[in-house]
Amino acid sequence: MATNFGKTPRDNLGNFINLKELNDIRQTGFYEMEIASAAIKTGVSSKGNAWESLNLGLAVMNNGQPTGRIYVTEFISATSQRLQDICFFANLRDAEGNVICPDPTTVEYTDKLTGEPKTFQEIAELKNVRIYGVVEYTGEKSTNSGNTFPQYSLHVCNERGQTATEVALNHPVTTLKPMLEKLGIKTSDNVRTQQSNVQGVGAQQPAPAQSQPMGPIAQAIAQQQSYSKQNLQQRAQMSQFQQPNTVQGEMYNDDLPF
C-alpha cells in the first residue's frame, strides 16, 4: 500500500506532540510553548451571526521537552489582537509583507472507533510554531457533565517579553512589563535566562524538595500533580479530548486525531 503524504508537504514530520498525554498547567507564569494543534471551529451565535474560531492546543516546553498543556480559543477576525500577534511571531506574511492568518486547510482522517472517514479544518502553518507568552491562569470552569477545565488569558510576546508591536517598532518591553516584573523577571534581560526566578501570581507555591529553586515549569507540574491526586477519579472519566469554546455552555469535544 502506498504511503500517502498528502497534497502539501509539511515540515517537522514525526515531531507530533500528543497533548492527551500531558497535564493541564494550572499556574500563572511566563512560558515557552509549541503549537501542537490549530483546529478551526465554526458555529452560529444566538443572534444568528456566523462565527469562526481558532482552537489552539499549546504544549509548554522545558529544555526542549513538552511538560504540560494549555488550550486557548480565539475568534478569527481582523480585530483579534492575540491572533495577529501569534501570526506575527510565526512570520506568516503575504507577498506584500502584511501579517496574515492563512486560510484553513481540510484534513482527512479515519475515526479509530468507527472506521468512518472524517475531516476537520486547521491552520496548518501554525503547527509546530514556538511562541512565548505570559499565561494567566484564571480558574476553573465546569461543564454540565461535571467535568472541569482550566481557563487562561494568554499574552503573546517574544523571548524578551516584547509584544509584536514593540518588536516591529523596536520599542522596549512596556505592555507586559508589570506582569513580568510581578513574576520576578527583569525585563532588561532576556527572559529565557530568568525562568528559574519565575513565581506564580496570586498562588502559594509548595516548598521544593531540592535545595535549588524550582523553575516555572517544575512548579507548575508539581502543582498539577497535587491537583491531579485530588481529582483522579473525576479526570479518569475525561476520555475524550475537550476544548473550551467561546460559546457559553458549549464544549469543543470530538475525536480529532490530536
Solvent accessible surface area in square Angstrom, and as a share of the most:
residue,aa,sasa,rsa
1,M,244,1.09
2,A,97,0.75
3,T,103,0.60
4,N,135,0.69
5,F,151,0.63
6,G,54,0.52
7,K,205,0.87
8,T,98,0.57
9,P,123,0.78
10,R,109,0.40
11,D,124,0.64
12,N,75,0.38
13,L,121,0.60
14,G,78,0.75
15,N,83,0.42
16,F,115,0.48
17,I,24,0.12
18,N,51,0.26
19,L,2,0.01
20,K,102,0.43
21,E,137,0.61
22,L,27,0.13
23,N,58,0.30
24,D,7,0.04
25,I,0,0.00
26,R,5,0.02
27,Q,2,0.01
28,T,14,0.08
29,G,0,0.00
30,F,0,0.00
31,Y,0,0.00
32,E,39,0.17
33,M,0,0.00
34,E,14,0.06
35,I,0,0.00
36,A,9,0.07
37,S,3,0.02
38,A,1,0.01
39,A,1,0.01
40,I,15,0.07
41,K,43,0.18
42,T,87,0.50
43,G,23,0.22
44,V,101,0.58
45,S,41,0.26
46,S,124,0.80
47,K,175,0.74
48,G,52,0.50
49,N,93,0.48
50,A,91,0.71
51,W,33,0.11
52,E,59,0.26
53,S,0,0.00
54,L,0,0.00
55,N,3,0.02
56,L,2,0.01
57,G,0,0.00
58,L,0,0.00
59,A,0,0.00
60,V,0,0.00
61,M,8,0.04
62,N,52,0.27
63,N,145,0.74
64,G,43,0.42
65,Q,117,0.52
66,P,44,0.28
67,T,39,0.23
68,G,0,0.00
69,R,30,0.11
70,I,0,0.00
71,Y,17,0.06
72,V,8,0.05
73,T,17,0.10
74,E,28,0.12
75,F,87,0.36
76,I,48,0.24
77,S,58,0.38
78,A,115,0.89
79,T,127,0.74
80,S,12,0.08
81,Q,112,0.50
82,R,48,0.18
83,L,8,0.04
84,Q,85,0.38
85,D,9,0.05
86,I,1,0.01
87,C,1,0.01
88,F,34,0.14
89,F,47,0.20
90,A,18,0.14
91,N,109,0.56
92,L,22,0.11
93,R,106,0.39
94,D,49,0.26
95,A,106,0.82
96,E,137,0.62
97,G,34,0.33
98,N,83,0.42
99,V,51,0.29
100,I,62,0.32
101,C,40,0.24
102,P,21,0.13
103,D,119,0.62
104,P,42,0.26
105,T,57,0.33
106,T,81,0.47
107,V,32,0.19
108,E,143,0.64
109,Y,31,0.12
110,T,83,0.49
111,D,8,0.04
112,K,190,0.81
113,L,155,0.77
114,T,86,0.50
115,G,48,0.46
116,E,92,0.41
117,P,121,0.76
118,K,70,0.30
119,T,81,0.47
120,F,23,0.10
121,Q,72,0.32
122,E,2,0.01
123,I,1,0.00
124,A,25,0.20
125,E,81,0.36
126,L,0,0.00
127,K,52,0.22
128,N,40,0.20
129,V,26,0.15
130,R,100,0.36
131,I,2,0.01
132,Y,24,0.09
133,G,0,0.00
134,V,2,0.01
135,V,0,0.00
136,E,55,0.25
137,Y,59,0.23
138,T,88,0.51
139,G,22,0.21
140,E,67,0.30
141,K,63,0.27
142,S,75,0.48
143,T,22,0.13
144,N,156,0.80
145,S,89,0.57
146,G,40,0.39
147,N,17,0.09
148,T,27,0.16
149,F,14,0.06
150,P,7,0.04
151,Q,57,0.25
152,Y,31,0.12
153,S,38,0.25
154,L,9,0.04
155,H,46,0.21
156,V,7,0.04
157,C,1,0.00
158,N,20,0.10
159,E,48,0.21
160,R,111,0.40
161,G,0,0.00
162,Q,28,0.12
163,T,18,0.11
164,A,4,0.03
165,T,69,0.40
166,E,10,0.04
167,V,53,0.31
168,A,67,0.52
169,L,103,0.51
170,N,133,0.68
171,H,89,0.40
172,P,100,0.63
173,V,17,0.10
174,T,87,0.51
175,T,89,0.52
176,L,6,0.03
177,K,83,0.35
178,P,93,0.58
179,M,59,0.26
180,L,0,0.00
181,E,90,0.41
182,K,143,0.60
183,L,1,0.01
184,G,40,0.39
185,I,3,0.01
186,K,130,0.55
187,T,23,0.13
188,S,103,0.66
189,D,54,0.28
190,N,34,0.17
191,V,0,0.00
192,R,121,0.44
193,T,99,0.58
194,Q,21,0.09
195,Q,37,0.17
196,S,55,0.36
197,N,76,0.39
198,V,0,0.00
199,Q,76,0.34
200,G,14,0.14
201,V,50,0.29
202,G,88,0.84
203,A,45,0.35
204,Q,177,0.79
205,Q,49,0.22
206,P,66,0.41
207,A,96,0.75
208,P,60,0.38
209,A,112,0.87
210,Q,93,0.41
211,S,113,0.73
212,Q,128,0.57
213,P,87,0.54
214,M,24,0.11
215,G,20,0.19
216,P,4,0.02
217,I,6,0.03
218,A,40,0.31
219,Q,11,0.05
220,A,0,0.00
221,I,36,0.18
222,A,29,0.23
223,Q,44,0.20
224,Q,0,0.00
225,Q,99,0.44
226,S,57,0.37
227,Y,52,0.20
228,S,22,0.14
229,K,165,0.70
230,Q,143,0.64
231,N,32,0.17
232,L,125,0.62
233,Q,150,0.67
234,Q,52,0.23
235,R,47,0.17
236,A,78,0.60
237,Q,120,0.53
238,M,45,0.20
239,S,95,0.61
240,Q,84,0.38
241,F,13,0.05
242,Q,26,0.12
243,Q,1,0.00
244,P,18,0.11
245,N,11,0.05
246,T,63,0.37
247,V,46,0.27
248,Q,154,0.68
249,G,54,0.52
250,E,69,0.31
251,M,39,0.17
252,Y,8,0.03
253,N,71,0.36
254,D,47,0.24
255,D,50,0.26
256,L,11,0.06
257,P,61,0.38
258,F,16,0.06
